[in-house]
């Protein structure tokens, strides 16, 4: 039995909409999790993040264990209290950043040894230590197993080695996590671009038994077409009664296509990263507010939005802020983008419930392509 009940309210093809119930609140699915890397969603207060409609956000184990340290966060009352976010938090295992950010990393069967990108200090991350940091010190609601990530393209031999190590680390993560009623543990499917390896991974994870299952190892170089190819089969290999989480994705069109293939949860830094660089995501595609054509544009980013950043400020004003390198421009665009992503998730949930996802999907793709 899963720690958190997951109720599927409606389906449309492979797509599902439902609720993942946690002690800190319900998570409506499909769900998008804003990324709060170091205990903050960049440029925004937790009140602004909540106002966008987010039910859950993501914290980063690697960054928090290095600064301010997980032990300090624990002494200060845990991550929820530390950052003043009362809703659920999912923490990643730290494995992705270890592979991508550390100055030097070495993977063995026992652990990952790496040097901090901040000061070069040496650290060791085992599956057991990752669970301790996430569950006991940070106090996250949804904990991720430690896995080994392989950037694509990769040989099947390399993907198989990492997948099988990840499966063994999943067993160790489960043993370290134990039985908990107020926290959940998710396993992570790996296997690169190989359907056979993805199936083997799913079977091994299901045998171990997790509260939810993530699809890992995508959005790491395979491109949109490659990602969709894997998603044509990977979600269906995972238990139908548990949430499915596609890690690190992504662009709005990626999310829509993944939802149509049975994915329930997403996270990505894209909304706030784009906002910090002058880009706004809209129903008509992305727009660059640095562009001179917005100099005298009095229209807001989205007059129909409930978000103040989207509705109450002209594109001309935001253009001025971005060109002047004013911090407020980054705040408004990050806020708008997160609100748009949450509006997209709400629209997807409604389309699935009404049995019109395919029409929504075609219309959305057409509107995005025009930009």
N, C-alpha and C positions, 0 to 999 in steps of 0.2 A: 504494500500500500504506500502511495506517495505521501510525503510529508505535507504537501500543499494540494488540496483538491483542485483538479483541472476539469472544468465543465465545458464541453463543446455545445454551444447553443444552436448553431446552424452550420451547414456545409453547402458549398457550391462547387461542384467538381472536386478537385483535391483541396481547395481552400476551406479553412475553418475559421469561425469566430466564436469566442467564448470568454471564460474568465478563469484566471489562475488566482485562487484565494490564498492570501497570506495573512499572518497575524497583524501586519502593519497596513493592510488594505488590499483591495482587489486590483488585479492587473488585467485590464481589458485587452484581449488579443484579437487580431494581430496588434502587437505593441512595439513602439520604438522607444529605446532607452537613450536619453541624452548621456553623453560621456562626461563624467566628472573626474577626470584623470587624477588630479592631486587633491581631491576633496573639494573641488569646485568645478562647476560647468563654466568654462572660460567666459568672462565678461558679464556674467549674469548672477543675480542673487537667487537664492533658493525660492523666494517668493515669485520671481519672474518665471523660473523654470516650472513651478507648479501651475502658474496661470496659463501656460501653454497647453495644459492638459496632460502632462506626463504623469504616469502612475508609478514609475520606477526609474531610477537612474543607475549608471554603472560607475564603480570606483575601480582604481587600478592598483593592484597589489604591488607591482614592481616599484612604481613611483612612491607610494606611501611607505613601503618598507625601507626605502632609502632616505626619504625626507617627508615628514618629520620623524619617521620610524613608527612601525606598527605598535611597538611597546608604548611610545608616547601617546599615540591616539587612544590606546586602551586605558592608560592612566587618566586621560581627559574625558573618559566616559564612553568611548567607542565612536565609530565614524558617524553614526546618525546624530549624536549629540554634538560632536565636534563641528560638523558643518551645518547643523540645524535643519536637517532633512528628516521628516518624520515618516515618510512613505518608504516602501521597500528599496533596498539597494542590492544589486548584483555586483560581485567583484570578480574580475578575471583572475586567472591563476598566476599571472606574471610571466608565463612562458614566452609569449609573443615579444614582449619588450626585452627579455633576456636575449633572445635571438637577434633582435633588430637594433637594439640601442647600446648594448654593453660593448665596452671596448674590446674585451676578449671573453669568449664563452667556450666552455668545454662540456660536452654531454657525455655522461657515463650512465650505466644502468642504475647507479645509486642516486645520482643528482646532476644538477647543472651548476657548474662553478663559473662565476663571471666577475668582471670588474665593473664597478659603478661608472656610468657615463658622467657622473657629477664630479667625483674626486678620485676615481681609480681604485677605491677600496675594494677588497676581495669579499665576495659573498658566496654562500652555498645555498641552493634552493632544492630541497627534496619535495616529493609529493606530500610528505607528512608536515614539513615546515610550511608549505603553501596553505594547507588546510588550517594549521594553527593560526597563521597570520589572518586569513580571511574570516574563519568562523569564531575563533576565540579572542583575537586582539582587535580586529576591525569590527567584528560583530555583524557581518553582512547577512542578509536574508537568504540569498541564493549564492552558493559557493561553487566555483568551477574546479574540476580536477586539474592537476598539472599535466600538460601534454607537451609533445615535441612537435613544433611547427616546421614544415619544409616549404621553402619558397618554390614557386613554379616558374618555369618548367623543371621537372625532376624526373629521374628514372623511376621505373616501377620498383626497382630494388631499393632505392633510397626511400621512396614513399612507404614501402612495406616495412622496412626497418623501423622508421619513425612511428608508423601506425601501431606496430606490435609493441614497441616500447611504451607508447601512449596507453595501450590497453592494459599493460602490466602496471603502469603508474596509476591507471584508473582503479585497479584493484587495491593498490596501496592507499590511494586517496579515500576510497570507500571505507577501508579498515580504520584509517585515522579519524574519519568523520564520525563513525559509529552511528548510533540511533539518536536522532534529535527530532523533537516535535515542532520547534519554532524556526528551524532552518532547513533548507533543502540543498541537495548536492546534485549537480549536473555533470554527466559524462560528455566527452567530446569525440565525435566521429572524425577519423582521419582516413587517408588513403589516396590523396592526390587526385588524379584524373582517372583512376582505375575503378571501374564498377565492381570488379571482383574484390579489390582491397576494401572498398567502402562497405561492401556486404559483410566481409569478414569482420571489419571493425564494429559494425552495428550488432552483429551476432555476439561478439565478445562483450560489448558494453551491456547489451540486454541481459546476458547471463550474469554479469556482475550486479546489475540492478541499480538504476539511478532514478531520482525524482523528476528529471528532465534530461533532454539530450540536445547537445549542440552539434552543428555541422561546422567543423573547423577546416582550416587549410584552403579556404577560398578567399578571393579578393587579395591574392598575394602574387599576381602576375599572369593569371590565366585569361583575363579579359572577360567582357560581358558574355560573349558567346560560349566561352569555355565554362563559365560559372553556370549558365543556364543549362548547358549539357549535363553537368553533374547533378543539378537540382531536378532534372527530369526523373531521376531515380533515387537519389540519396535520401530525401525526406521520407519516402515511402518505406524505406528499410527500417525506420525507427518506430518504436511503439506508438500506436495510434492514440493511446489514452494519456500520453505525456506531452508537455510542451516541447516544441522543436525550435531551436534558437540558431539563427545563421549569424555567425560572429563577424563583426567588422564591416557589415554591409548596411547601407551604402547609398548610392544614388537613388533618387525616387523611382526611376524606371526599374532599377534592380530590385527594389523592395516590392513593387507591384508584381513583377514576374515571379519573385520568390513566393509571395503570398499565394499566387495562383497555383503554385506547385506544392503547397502544404506547409509552409513555414509560418511560425507563430510569433517569433520575437526577433528583434534586430537591435543593433547598436552601431554607431559610427560617429567619428569626430567631424564629419563633413559639414553639418549645419553651422557649427560655430567656427570651424576653420575657414569655410567660405565667407562667413560674415566678417571675419577679421581681415579678409583680403578684398572686400568690396563687392562680393557676389551675393545676389539674392536669388532664392529658389521660389518659383511661382508656378501656378497652374499652366502657364504658357512656356515653361522652361526656365532656365537660369538667365539672369541679366547682370551685366557688369556696371555697377553704379559709378565707376571711374569714367565711363564713356561720356564724352561731351554732349551727346544728344539729350542727356538728362538735366543739363544746366538750367533750363527754364521749365521743366516738367512739373506742373503743380499737382499732378495726380499722386495719390498714395501708392504704396506697394500693393495693397489689396484693400479696397474700400469695403469689402464684405466681411473682412476678418474681425473677430472679437479682440484680437491682439492690438494694443495701443501702438506698438512700433509699426505694425503693418498698415493701420488705418488712419493714424493721426498726424503723420509726418509726410511731407511731400518728397518725391524723388529728387527734386531740385535741392531740398535741404540736406537730404542724406548724401547726395552727390557732393555738395559743398563740404560736408563733414569729412567724407572720405578723402577728397582732394586736399583738404587742409590737415589731414592726419589727426583729426580730433578723435579722442577715445569714444565719444558718444556715437560716432558713426559705426564703430565696431560693435558697440552695445546694441544699437537699434537693429542692425542687420543680423546679428547672432540671435536676438530675441525673435525677430520676424521669421528667420529660417526654422528655428525650433518650433514655432507656432505652426508654420506651414507643414512641417513633417507630422505634427500631431493631427492637424486637419486631414492630411492624407490618410493617416491610420484610421481616423474616425470614418472617413468616406469609404475606405476599404471594408471596415466592419459592417457598415450599412449596406454596401453593395452585396456582400456575401449573405447577409440576413435576408435581403430582398430577392436573392437569386438572379442578380443582374451583373455579376462580376465580369463576365466576358465582355459585355457592352462597355462597362467602365474601363476595363483594361485597354480595349481598342481605342476608345475616345482619349484616354490619358496619353497613350503612345503617340497618337496623331497630334495632339496639342503640344506635347514636348518636342516632337520632331520639327514642328514649324519654326520654333525658335532657332 
